[in-house]
């Protein structure tokens, strides 16, 4: 008798190849449990040893990894560790220890930003998957193709890509793709934001983002303040809520959908994971996703700055950044209809109960209104909050006013109600009629969410059981794990293959006199898996000869199968971990006289007199120019190389001609990000046949090298250690611009480990703080929504953003309509130039911004004198009114800064 019975309807995946992984954040143990119990297929988390872009999260200790991964393997969930920051040379020995622990514990993958870190991971353990973090700024199939050389198993795409662009990437690469589907959005490209450090000494590329994008800014256009009303948060995007786009993301070929939020609460993780688990299952089963108003409100209550589709539907700059507020707002509950005493009257758009948290738009406090520093600035606090202390029905037309003593515990959507707060919680004199009211906390919801995790497993792993019971033969039972959810990763990515365990009896079964074993009894006894992480999905039995199987035996079989499954699942995968290979990556490259990779022989570099500087005793000066006037002045001043970085790439032809006529080496700078459909902008640079290309992305680097044009890798490729520099040089790059995340000591560490002639140092610049897909010009100076209908106000206006301390930061747009906000204060590395020359660095760069010809000539004359040893560093930066800083991180030679100043 052969019988098969499904006991968990719907647990079998309809089409595993179409189902993306659901990846949830885990900032601590509770968050990990919340993610697992609410349907995550994988979680990502950091360790408390640094190298982690969420340093403020609780994170996990290295000693926690083995236990955490045992739990995840038991539950059929993958675990990824974030090593997604830049790493300096002196930190690499610690990195090796961390990677060794990660690999040994059986972590499934690491997320990496730094090229050198990826190479180190690969050297230590080739079986450990490497996922390119969104911090690596991979935005096209071309950039992915180059980065794949690092041994990547997956790429986390930039948030700024639309579904159409993702589809184009998928059509051009077989690399597994991960994309964000929900959570906070950075206004700057991840890995390209230097604002926190530039203004406050905290590096986003080192896990210490101060969220300067959430601050208010004022817009100054052509020297005149623009009054934008309530629009003050010009750089603060609404949160991504991409649930409606899930079917399109699946069709586009996305392999993993990622929820942002390692700094969020376990309740947030439970809430968002659960809703997206159901949304993905809907999309797979029905091809559409339906999220009710109540479901959306639940998600908004856990955290929301307002929900929007982000960039998934393409650019809509006004929708992305309304600019009204930047903090958590929750549900928009309604408006204040009346203020009376210590109560407000509101017609509520959602249920409200005693104890709920509300926020009310308010006028600034009197002390701020009278303070000249705040007068007209719009930078004052504009919300008050408190918990609901009392609820009573408001008067309705045709009905008597309810007596003051009548109180309610809850009111429903659509009701008009008087809401009271605890004494002194609200300054009602600051509240006007018509003020917006938000509900931003719901204790009952939090309690419901907290009940979904902790204690016994709630979301259990399906197993299939096969039973062979024949009279005269021993009982044989096998149990095999099945997919936890409908989601199934690609076979090459799945570190959790099905596990099979077997029970074999040691005595033959007797023929039953009365009650032979049957399918129903087998299902009942073997299916009693409560309290374990398993449930019986299906059972197949082959019963021959009417055997007797004692019920006690079935109970023992069940317990043994569970024990065997648990033991097997908790075992880490077998891996080869080579710590010595990792330590070899730590060693510097100067001791062996910087033997170059075969692909870039030293003789080839030395032969190029325009680019190579190894044997040059005189340091060379390159000048990045953003106008033709600057470029002509730089040529006239005798710059060794000029770099054209113009808003309109068509004027690059003129730049090349001017430099060639003067006999000056000329380079053209690529766009910083290259998205699908933008390869033509790179090809156009190459057609102008410059002497070299300043490559700001991997696609530009690869295209120029393929065209036999020398390449200098720019700061945006984030070279912070010698192994990153070595990888770029090995691919054919002639020089590498040091990362702006290095202070003087860290730069010294890089040079100590790296041949000096590989490096170019930017010694003067206005730091490019935000580099954004978002266009402020379009958002506030145009009736349009994106570059197709904005009218290009960036071509006609000079725009600056004023921060809270009054500094005016220059905003510019590039040919791809991406905005860059530059620090108002120029920065100079003049103090350390002399020592860098002694260490073998041969090329130094000055980057201009808005300087005219006269100012350009003055700046270049000073720096030429510095390179020749005719003036001192302090004299240079004092005369230029520049800060004594190298890069944007704090260092002993940097001006003393308060890391919290921008907050």
C-alpha positions in Angstrom: 0.0 0.0 0.0 1.5 3.3 -1.1 0.1 6.5 0.3 1.1 10.2 0.2 -0.7 12.8 2.3 0.1 16.5 2.4 -0.4 17.8 5.9 0.7 21.4 5.3 -1.3 22.8 2.3 0.5 25.4 0.3 4.0 24.6 1.7 5.3 23.4 -1.7 6.8 26.1 -3.9 4.9 26.6 -7.1 7.9 27.7 -9.2 11.1 28.1 -7.1 13.0 29.7 -10.0 10.8 32.7 -9.9 10.9 33.4 -6.1 13.4 35.9 -4.7 15.0 35.6 -1.3 13.6 37.8 1.4 16.6 39.3 3.2 16.0 41.0 6.6 18.2 43.1 8.9 19.4 41.9 12.3 21.1 44.4 14.6 20.9 42.1 17.6 19.6 38.7 18.7 16.0 39.7 19.1 16.0 41.2 15.6 17.5 37.9 14.2 14.7 35.9 15.9 12.1 38.4 14.7 13.3 38.0 11.1 13.4 34.2 11.3 10.0 33.8 12.9 8.3 36.2 10.4 9.5 34.7 7.2 13.0 35.9 6.3 15.0 33.5 4.0 18.2 35.2 5.1 19.4 37.8 7.5 22.4 40.2 7.4 24.2 41.5 10.4 27.4 43.1 11.6 30.1 42.1 14.1 31.3 44.3 16.9 34.9 44.5 15.7 34.4 47.3 13.2 34.3 46.9 9.4 30.6 47.4 9.6 28.5 50.3 8.1 26.1 50.3 11.1 28.5 50.8 13.9 25.7 52.1 16.2 23.8 48.8 16.0 24.4 46.4 18.9 25.8 43.9 16.4 27.2 40.4 17.3 30.5 39.3 19.0 32.7 36.9 17.2 31.9 34.5 19.9 28.2 34.7 19.0 28.7 33.6 15.4 28.8 29.9 15.9 25.6 29.9 17.9 23.8 32.3 15.6 24.7 30.3 12.5 23.6 27.1 14.2 20.2 28.6 14.9 20.0 29.9 11.3 21.0 26.6 9.7 18.5 24.8 11.9 15.7 27.1 10.7 16.8 27.0 7.0 17.8 30.6 7.0 21.1 32.0 5.5 23.3 34.4 7.4 25.4 37.2 5.9 28.0 39.3 7.8 28.5 42.9 6.7 32.2 43.8 6.2 31.1 46.8 4.2 33.5 49.6 5.2 36.8 50.7 3.9 39.8 49.2 5.8 43.1 50.8 6.4 46.4 48.9 6.2 47.0 48.9 9.9 43.6 47.3 10.4 44.1 44.4 8.1 45.6 42.0 10.8 42.4 42.4 12.7 40.4 41.9 9.5 42.1 38.6 9.0 41.1 37.4 12.5 37.5 38.5 11.8 37.3 36.7 8.5 38.8 33.6 9.9 36.1 33.5 12.6 33.4 34.2 10.1 34.5 31.4 7.8 34.9 28.9 10.6 31.5 29.6 12.0 29.9 28.8 8.7 28.6 32.2 7.8 27.1 32.0 4.3 28.5 35.2 2.9 30.1 38.5 3.6 29.1 41.9 2.2 32.1 43.9 1.1 32.8 47.4 -0.1 36.5 47.5 -0.2 38.4 45.8 -3.2 41.2 44.9 -0.9 38.9 43.3 1.7 37.3 41.2 -1.0 40.7 39.9 -2.1 41.6 39.2 1.5 38.4 37.2 2.1 39.0 35.2 -1.1 42.6 34.4 0.0 41.5 33.2 3.4 38.5 31.1 2.3 37.6 30.5 -1.3 34.3 28.8 -0.2 33.0 31.8 1.6 30.7 33.8 -0.7 31.4 37.5 -1.3 28.6 39.8 -2.0 29.4 43.3 -3.3 27.8 45.8 -1.0 25.8 48.6 -2.4 28.7 50.7 -0.9 30.8 49.3 -3.9 28.7 51.6 -6.1 28.0 49.0 -8.9 25.3 50.6 -11.1 25.6 48.8 -14.4 26.5 45.5 -16.1 29.8 47.1 -17.2 30.8 47.9 -13.6 29.7 44.4 -12.4 31.7 42.8 -15.2 34.9 44.4 -13.9 34.1 43.8 -10.2 33.4 40.1 -10.9 37.1 39.6 -11.1 37.1 39.9 -7.3 35.3 36.5 -7.0 31.9 37.9 -6.3 28.9 35.6 -5.8 26.3 38.4 -5.8 26.0 42.2 -6.3 23.8 44.5 -4.2 22.6 47.1 -6.6 22.5 50.8 -6.0 19.1 52.0 -4.6 19.1 54.6 -7.4 18.3 52.1 -10.1 14.8 51.8 -11.6 13.2 48.5 -12.4 13.7 49.2 -16.1 17.5 49.7 -15.5 17.6 46.6 -13.3 16.0 44.7 -16.2 18.7 46.0 -18.6 21.4 44.9 -16.1 19.9 41.4 -15.7 19.8 41.0 -19.5 23.6 41.7 -19.7 24.9 39.7 -16.7 24.4 36.4 -15.1 25.6 37.7 -11.7 23.0 37.2 -9.0 21.4 40.5 -8.1 20.1 41.9 -4.8 18.0 45.0 -4.5 16.5 47.0 -1.7 12.7 46.8 -1.4 12.0 48.7 1.9 13.5 51.1 4.3 15.3 54.4 4.6 16.9 55.9 1.5 20.2 57.8 1.5 20.1 60.8 -0.7 23.7 60.2 -1.8 25.0 57.2 -3.6 26.1 54.6 -1.0 29.9 54.6 -0.8 30.0 58.1 -2.3 28.9 60.2 0.6 31.5 62.3 2.3 29.2 64.8 4.1 29.3 63.5 7.6 33.1 63.5 7.8 33.5 66.7 5.9 31.3 68.6 8.2 31.6 66.7 11.4 34.5 64.1 11.4 32.4 61.0 11.0 32.8 58.8 7.9 29.8 57.0 6.3 32.4 54.7 4.6 33.5 53.7 8.1 30.0 53.1 9.5 29.6 56.4 11.3 27.1 58.3 9.2 25.6 61.3 11.0 22.7 61.6 8.7 23.4 65.2 7.5 20.9 64.6 4.7 18.1 64.7 7.4 19.0 68.3 8.3 17.2 71.4 7.0 18.9 73.5 4.3 18.0 76.8 2.7 18.3 77.4 -1.0 20.2 80.4 -2.4 19.8 80.9 -6.2 21.9 83.4 -8.0 22.8 85.1 -4.7 19.1 85.4 -3.6 17.4 83.5 -0.8 14.5 81.4 -2.1 11.5 81.2 0.2 10.2 77.7 -0.1 7.6 77.8 2.6 7.5 74.6 4.6 10.0 72.9 2.2 13.2 72.9 4.3 14.5 69.3 4.2 15.8 69.5 0.7 18.0 66.4 0.9 15.8 64.0 3.0 14.1 61.3 0.9 10.9 59.6 2.0 11.3 55.9 2.9 11.3 53.2 0.2 8.1 51.0 0.3 8.4 48.8 -2.8 5.8 46.2 -2.0 3.7 47.0 -5.1 6.7 46.6 -7.3 7.5 43.0 -6.2 6.0 41.3 -9.2 8.0 43.6 -11.5 11.2 43.0 -9.5 10.7 39.3 -9.9 10.1 39.7 -13.6 13.2 41.9 -13.8 15.3 39.0 -12.5 16.1 40.2 -8.9 17.4 37.3 -6.8 17.1 38.8 -3.4 14.8 41.6 -2.0 16.4 43.4 0.9 14.9 45.2 3.9 16.9 48.1 5.3 17.0 48.6 9.1 19.9 47.2 11.2 19.4 50.1 13.6 15.6 49.4 13.9 13.8 47.6 16.7 12.9 43.9 16.7 9.2 44.9 16.3 10.1 46.8 13.2 11.9 43.8 11.8 9.0 41.5 12.7 6.5 43.9 11.2 8.2 44.6 7.8 9.5 41.1 7.4 6.0 39.6 7.9 4.3 42.0 5.5 6.9 41.4 2.8 6.8 37.6 3.3 3.1 37.7 2.5 3.6 40.1 -0.4 6.2 37.9 -2.0 4.1 34.9 -1.6 1.1 36.8 -3.1 3.2 37.9 -6.1 4.4 34.4 -6.8 0.9 32.8 -6.4 -1.2 35.5 -8.1 1.1 37.8 -9.9 0.0 40.8 -8.0 0.4 42.2 -4.5 -2.5 43.6 -2.4 -1.6 45.6 0.8 -4.6 46.9 2.7 -4.8 50.3 4.2 -4.4 48.8 7.6 -1.4 46.8 6.6 0.3 49.9 5.2 -0.6 51.8 8.4 1.0 49.0 10.5 4.2 49.3 8.5 4.2 53.1 8.8 3.8 52.9 12.6 7.0 50.9 13.0 8.9 53.5 11.1 8.1 55.9 8.3 9.2 59.3 7.0 6.4 58.9 4.4 6.3 56.0 2.0 7.3 56.2 -1.7 8.6 53.9 -4.4 12.0 55.5 -4.3 13.7 55.2 -7.7 12.0 51.9 -8.7 9.6 53.7 -11.0 12.3 56.1 -12.2 13.1 59.6 -11.1 10.4 61.8 -9.7 12.4 64.3 -7.6 9.4 66.0 -6.1 7.8 62.8 -4.9 11.2 61.4 -3.6 11.9 64.5 -1.5 8.8 66.5 -0.6 11.0 68.4 1.9 8.4 69.0 4.6 9.8 66.8 7.3 12.7 64.5 7.9 11.9 62.6 11.2 9.7 59.6 11.8 6.1 60.6 11.2 4.0 57.4 11.3 0.4 57.7 10.1 -1.1 61.1 9.2 -4.0 61.2 11.6 -5.6 64.4 10.6 -5.6 68.1 11.3 -6.2 70.1 14.5 -9.8 71.4 14.1 -9.8 73.2 17.4 -7.6 73.8 20.5 -9.3 74.1 23.8 -7.4 74.1 27.1 -5.2 71.0 27.2 -7.0 69.2 24.4 -7.2 69.2 20.6 -10.1 68.2 18.5 -9.3 66.0 15.5 -11.3 63.9 13.0 -9.1 60.9 13.0 -8.1 59.0 9.8 -7.0 55.9 11.8 -7.9 54.2 15.1 -6.6 55.9 18.2 -6.3 54.5 21.7 -5.2 55.6 25.1 -1.4 55.4 25.3 -0.8 55.9 21.6 2.0 58.3 20.7 1.1 61.4 18.6 3.1 64.2 17.1 1.7 67.6 16.3 3.1 70.2 13.9 3.9 73.3 16.0 5.3 76.8 15.9 8.9 77.2 17.2 9.3 77.9 20.9 9.2 81.5 21.8 12.9 81.5 22.8 13.8 80.4 19.3 11.5 82.9 17.6 13.2 85.7 19.5 16.7 84.3 18.9 18.4 86.2 16.0 20.2 83.0 15.1 16.9 81.4 14.2 15.1 84.4 12.8 13.8 83.5 9.4 16.0 80.4 9.2 13.2 77.8 9.4 15.6 75.6 11.3 13.6 75.5 14.6 12.0 72.3 16.0 8.5 72.1 14.4 6.8 69.1 16.2 5.7 68.3 19.7 4.8 64.8 20.8 3.2 63.0 23.7 1.0 60.0 24.5 -2.8 60.1 24.5 -3.9 60.6 28.0 -7.7 61.0 27.4 -10.2 60.5 24.6 -13.8 61.9 24.6 -16.2 62.2 21.7 -16.6 65.6 20.1 -19.9 67.3 19.4 -21.5 66.2 16.2 -24.0 68.2 14.2 -27.5 67.7 15.5 -26.3 66.0 18.7 -25.6 67.1 22.2 -22.1 67.8 23.3 -20.8 64.9 25.4 -20.2 65.8 29.0 -16.6 66.4 30.0 -16.6 63.3 32.2 -17.4 60.9 29.4 -14.2 59.1 28.3 -13.3 56.5 25.7 -10.5 54.0 25.5 -10.5 53.8 21.7 -12.0 55.7 18.8 -12.4 54.4 15.3 -11.4 55.9 11.9 -13.6 58.8 10.9 -14.7 59.8 14.3 -14.2 63.4 15.7 -12.6 63.3 19.1 -11.1 65.5 21.8 -7.6 64.2 22.5 -5.9 65.1 25.8 -2.3 64.7 26.9 -0.4 64.5 30.2 -0.1 67.8 32.1 2.9 69.8 30.7 3.5 67.4 27.8 2.4 69.8 25.1 2.7 73.6 24.8 -0.7 74.3 23.3 0.2 77.9 22.6 2.4 76.7 19.8 -0.4 74.8 18.1 -2.6 76.4 15.4 -5.8 75.2 13.9 -5.1 73.2 10.8 -1.8 71.8 12.2 -1.0 68.2 11.0 -1.3 65.4 13.6 0.5 62.1 13.3 0.2 58.8 15.1 3.7 57.5 15.4 3.5 54.8 18.1 0.9 52.1 18.9 1.7 50.0 22.1 -1.0 47.4 21.2 0.7 46.8 17.8 4.1 46.6 19.4 2.8 44.0 21.8 1.3 42.0 18.9 4.5 42.1 17.0 6.6 41.2 20.1 4.5 38.1 20.5 5.6 36.8 17.1 9.1 35.9 18.2 10.9 34.6 21.3 10.4 31.2 23.1 9.3 28.2 21.1 9.6 28.2 17.3 6.6 29.6 15.5 7.7 29.4 11.9 8.8 25.8 11.5 10.8 24.0 8.8 8.9 21.5 6.7 10.1 17.9 6.5 9.1 15.0 4.2 8.9 11.6 5.8 9.2 8.2 4.1 8.1 5.1 6.0 8.7 1.5 5.0 6.9 -1.0 7.3 6.8 -4.6 6.3 6.0 -7.5 8.5 9.2 -9.5 9.1 11.5 -6.6 8.3 12.9 -3.8 10.5 11.1 -0.5 10.4 12.8 2.1 8.2 12.0 5.8 8.4 13.7 8.7 6.6 13.2 12.4 7.1 14.3 15.1 4.6 14.2 18.8 5.1 12.4 20.9 2.5 12.5 24.6 1.7 11.5 26.8 4.6 9.3 29.0 2.5 8.5 29.3 -1.2 11.7 31.1 -1.7 14.6 29.1 -3.2 17.9 30.6 -4.0 20.0 29.7 -7.1 21.7 26.3 -6.6 25.1 28.0 -6.6 24.1 30.3 -3.8 22.2 27.8 -1.6 24.4 26.8 1.4 21.5 24.9 2.9 20.9 21.9 0.8 18.3 19.3 1.8 19.3 17.1 4.7 18.2 13.4 5.0 18.4 11.3 8.1 17.3 7.7 8.7 16.0 5.5 11.5 16.5 1.8 11.0 15.0 -0.6 13.6 17.0 -3.5 14.9 14.2 -6.0 15.1 11.7 -7.3 12.4 8.1 -6.1 12.7 5.6 -8.7 13.8 2.2 -9.2 12.0 -0.5 -7.3 13.9 -3.3 -9.4 15.4 -5.8 -6.5 15.6 -4.4 -3.0 14.7 -1.9 -3.0 11.9 -0.2 0.3 11.4 -1.8 2.6 8.9 -1.2 6.0 7.3 -3.4 7.9 9.7 -1.5 6.7 12.8 1.8 7.4 11.1 0.7 11.0 10.4 -0.5 11.5 13.9 2.5 10.1 15.8 5.3 11.3 13.5 3.6 14.7 13.0 3.7 15.6 16.7 6.6 18.0 16.3 5.3 20.8 18.6 8.2 22.7 20.3 10.6 21.7 17.6 11.7 23.8 14.6 10.0 21.3 12.2 6.6 20.4 11.0 5.5 17.5 8.9 4.9 18.6 5.3 4.2 15.3 3.6 4.4 11.6 4.6 4.7 8.7 2.2 4.3 5.2 3.5 4.8 1.7 2.1 3.0 -0.8 4.4 3.2 -4.5 3.6 1.8 -7.5 5.4 -0.1 -5.7 8.1 2.8 -5.0 10.5 2.5 -4.1 14.1 4.4 -0.9 15.0 4.1 0.0 18.7 3.1 3.6 19.3 6.1 3.9 21.7 8.4 3.0 18.9 6.9 5.7 16.7 7.4 8.3 19.5 11.1 7.2 19.8 11.5 7.3 16.0 10.2 10.9 16.0 12.5 12.0 18.7 15.5 10.3 17.1 14.8 11.9 13.7 14.5 15.3 15.3 17.8 14.8 17.1 19.6 13.6 14.0 18.2 16.5 11.9 19.1 19.0 14.6 22.7 17.7 14.9 23.3 17.6 11.1 21.8 21.0 10.4 23.8 22.7 13.1 27.1 21.5 11.7 29.0 24.2 9.9 30.0 23.5 6.3 33.4 22.0 5.7 35.8 24.7 4.5 39.5 25.3 4.0 40.5 28.4 6.0 44.0 29.7 5.3 44.9 32.3 7.8 48.5 32.5 6.5 47.2 33.5 3.1 45.3 36.3 4.8 48.4 37.4 6.7 50.3 37.5 3.4 47.7 40.0 2.2 48.6 42.2 5.2 52.2 42.6 4.2 53.1 45.8 2.5 54.3 46.1 -1.1 57.2 48.5 -0.8 59.7 46.0 0.7 59.9 44.1 -2.5 60.4 47.3 -4.5 56.8 47.2 -5.5 56.9 44.3 -8.0 54.0 45.1 -10.3 51.4 42.6 -11.6 52.2 41.1 -14.9 49.3 43.0 -16.5 51.0 46.3 -15.7 54.8 45.8 -15.9 57.0 48.4 -14.4 58.8 48.9 -17.6 55.6 49.9 -19.4 54.7 52.4 -16.7 58.2 53.9 -16.7 58.1 54.3 -20.5 55.2 56.6 -20.3 56.8 59.9 -19.5 53.5 61.7 -19.2 52.1 59.5 -16.6 54.9 57.6 -14.8 56.8 59.4 -12.1 58.8 56.7 -10.3 62.1 58.1 -11.4 61.1 61.7 -11.4 62.7 63.8 -8.7 60.4 66.8 -9.2 56.9 66.3 -8.0 54.3 66.9 -10.7 51.2 69.1 -10.5 47.9 68.2 -12.0 44.9 70.6 -12.0 41.3 69.6 -12.2 39.3 72.3 -14.0 35.6 72.8 -14.2 35.5 75.7 -16.6 37.4 76.5 -19.8 38.7 79.7 -18.1 40.2 77.7 -15.3 41.8 75.2 -17.8 43.4 78.0 -19.8 44.7 79.6 -16.7 46.1 76.2 -15.5 47.8 75.7 -18.9 49.3 79.2 -18.7 50.5 78.6 -15.2 52.5 75.6 -16.4 50.5 72.7 -14.9 52.1 69.4 -15.7 48.7 68.0 -16.4 45.2 69.4 -16.7 42.0 67.5 -16.1 38.7 68.7 -17.7 35.6 68.0 -15.6 32.9 70.0 -17.4 29.2 70.0 -17.0 28.8 69.5 -20.8 31.1 66.8 -22.0 30.9 68.3 -25.5 33.2 71.1 -24.4 35.9 68.5 -23.6 36.9 68.6 -27.2 37.9 72.3 -26.7 39.8 71.4 -23.6 41.8 68.8 -25.4 42.6 71.2 -28.2 43.7 74.0 -25.8 46.0 71.7 -23.9 47.5 70.1 -27.1 48.2 73.5 -28.6 50.2 74.4 -25.4 51.9 71.1 -25.2 50.3 70.3 -21.9 49.2 66.8 -20.9 45.4 66.6 -20.8 43.0 64.2 -19.1 39.2 64.0 -19.2 37.2 63.1 -16.1 34.4 60.5 -16.4 31.0 60.7 -14.8 31.1 59.4 -11.2 28.2 56.9 -11.6 27.5 55.0 -14.9 24.0 53.6 -15.2 22.5 51.5 -18.0 22.3 53.5 -21.2 25.2 55.8 -20.2 28.1 54.0 -21.7 27.9 56.5 -24.6 29.1 59.2 -22.3 32.3 57.2 -21.6 32.8 56.4 -25.3 32.4 60.1 -26.1 35.4 60.9 -23.8 37.5 58.2 -25.5 36.7 59.6 -29.0 38.3 62.9 -28.0 41.6 60.9 -27.6 42.9 62.6 -24.4 46.3 61.7 -23.0 44.6 59.9 -20.1 41.2 59.4 -18.5 40.4 60.1 -14.8 38.1 57.2 -14.2 35.6 57.6 -11.4 33.9 54.2 -11.9 34.9 50.8 -13.0 33.2 51.0 -16.4 35.1 54.1 -17.4 38.3 52.5 -16.2 37.8 49.3 -18.2 36.7 51.2 -21.4 39.7 53.5 -21.4 42.2 50.7 -20.8 40.5 48.6 -23.5 41.1 51.6 -25.8 44.8 51.8 -24.8 44.3 55.1 -23.1 46.2 55.5 -19.8 43.9 55.7 -16.7 44.2 57.4 -13.3 41.7 55.9 -10.9 39.9 58.7 -8.9 39.0 59.0 -5.2 35.5 57.6 -5.9 36.9 54.1 -6.3 37.7 54.3 -2.6 41.3 53.1 -2.4 42.2 53.0 1.3 44.7 50.1 1.4 47.6 48.7 -0.6 45.6 45.6 -1.7 42.9 47.8 -3.3 45.6 49.8 -5.1 47.3 46.6 -6.2 44.1 45.3 -7.7 43.5 48.5 -9.7 47.2 48.7 -10.9 46.9 45.0 -11.8 44.0 45.8 -14.1 46.1 48.3 -16.0 45.6 51.6 -14.0 48.6 53.8 -14.0 48.0 55.8 -10.8 45.4 55.6 -8.0 44.0 58.6 -6.2 43.9 57.9 -2.5 40.5 57.8 -0.8 39.2 60.9 0.9 38.6 58.8 4.0 42.2 59.0 5.0 43.6 61.5 7.4 47.3 62.3 7.5 48.2 59.3 9.7 46.1 56.9 7.6 47.5 58.3 4.4 51.0 57.8 5.8 50.0 54.2 6.6 48.8 53.7 3.0 52.1 55.0 1.6 54.1 52.9 4.0 52.5 49.8 2.4 52.1 51.0 -1.2 54.7 52.2 -3.8 54.5 55.9 -3.8 54.6 56.2 -7.6 51.3 54.3 -7.7 49.5 57.1 -5.9 48.2 60.6 -6.7 47.2 62.8 -3.8 44.6 65.6 -3.9 46.2 68.4 -2.0 43.6 71.1 -2.5 39.9 70.8 -3.1 36.3 71.7 -2.0 35.2 68.3 -0.7 32.4 66.7 -2.9 30.1 65.9 0.0 26.8 64.5 -1.4 26.8 62.9 -4.9 23.1 62.3 -5.7 20.8 60.9 -8.2 18.3 63.3 -6.7 18.2 66.7 -8.4 17.6 69.7 -6.2 17.4 72.0 -9.2 14.5 70.0 -10.6 12.8 69.5 -7.3 12.5 73.2 -6.3 13.4 75.3 -9.3 11.3 73.6 -11.9 7.7 72.6 -12.4 9.0 69.3 -13.8 9.7 66.0 -12.1 12.9 64.7 -13.9 15.3 65.5 -16.6 12.8 64.9 -19.4 10.7 67.9 -18.4 12.6 70.0 -15.9 13.8 72.6 -18.5 17.4 72.3 -17.1 17.5 75.1 -14.5 21.0 73.9 -13.7 22.2 75.5 -17.0 20.9 78.9 -16.0 21.3 79.3 -12.2 24.1 79.2 -9.6 22.7 77.4 -6.6 24.0 77.1 -3.0 22.6 75.4 0.0 23.0 77.1 3.4 23.4 74.8 6.4 22.5 75.5 10.0 25.8 77.3 10.7 25.4 79.6 7.8 27.9 78.1 5.3 27.0 78.2 1.7 27.8 75.0 -0.1 27.9 75.0 -3.9 25.5 72.7 -5.8 26.3 71.6 -9.3 24.9 69.1 -11.8 26.8 66.8 -14.1 25.9 65.8 -17.7 23.9 62.9 -16.3 21.9 65.3 -14.2 23.4 64.0 -10.9 24.0 66.7 -8.3 27.1 67.2 -6.2 27.2 69.4 -3.1 30.6 70.8 -2.4 31.9 71.9 0.9 32.0 75.7 1.2 35.5 75.6 2.8 38.5 74.5 0.7 40.7 71.9 2.2 44.4 71.6 1.9 46.9 68.9 2.6 49.8 71.3 2.3 51.3 70.4 5.6 52.1 66.8 4.6 53.1 67.4 1.0 56.8 67.6 1.8 56.8 64.2 3.7 54.8 62.6 0.9 57.3 63.7 -1.7 60.1 62.1 0.4 58.0 58.9 0.5 58.0 58.7 -3.3 54.7 60.2 -4.2 55.2 62.0 -7.5 51.8 63.5 -8.4 49.7 66.0 -6.5 46.4 67.5 -7.6 44.6 70.7 -7.1 40.8 70.6 -7.8 39.2 73.9 -8.6 35.5 74.7 -8.3 34.3 78.3 -9.0 37.6 80.1 -9.1 38.2 82.7 -11.9 41.5 82.9 -13.8 43.2 85.2 -11.3 42.3 83.1 -8.3 43.3 80.0 -10.2 46.7 81.5 -11.0 47.2 82.4 -7.4 46.4 79.0 -6.1 48.6 77.2 -8.6 51.5 79.5 -8.0 51.4 78.8 -4.3 51.2 75.0 -4.7 54.0 75.0 -7.3 56.2 76.8 -4.8 55.2 74.2 -2.2 56.2 71.3 -4.5 59.5 73.0 -5.1 60.1 73.6 -1.4 59.9 77.4 -1.7 57.1 77.8 0.8 55.9 75.9 3.8 52.6 74.0 4.1 51.2 76.2 6.9 51.9 79.3 4.8 50.0 77.9 1.9 46.8 77.0 3.7 46.8 80.1 5.8 47.1 82.2 2.7 44.3 80.3 1.0 42.0 80.4 4.0 41.8 76.6 3.9 41.4 74.0 6.6 44.5 72.0 7.5 42.9 68.6 6.5 43.7 65.6 4.4 40.5 63.8 3.4 37.5 64.0 5.6 38.4 61.9 8.7 39.7 63.3 11.9 43.5 63.2 12.3 46.2 64.9 14.4 47.0 67.3 11.6 43.3 68.2 11.0 41.5 71.1 12.4 39.8 70.1 15.7 36.2 69.4 14.9 33.2 68.4 17.0 31.7 65.2 15.4 28.3 66.3 16.6 28.5 69.8 15.3 26.3 69.2 12.3 23.6 67.7 14.4 
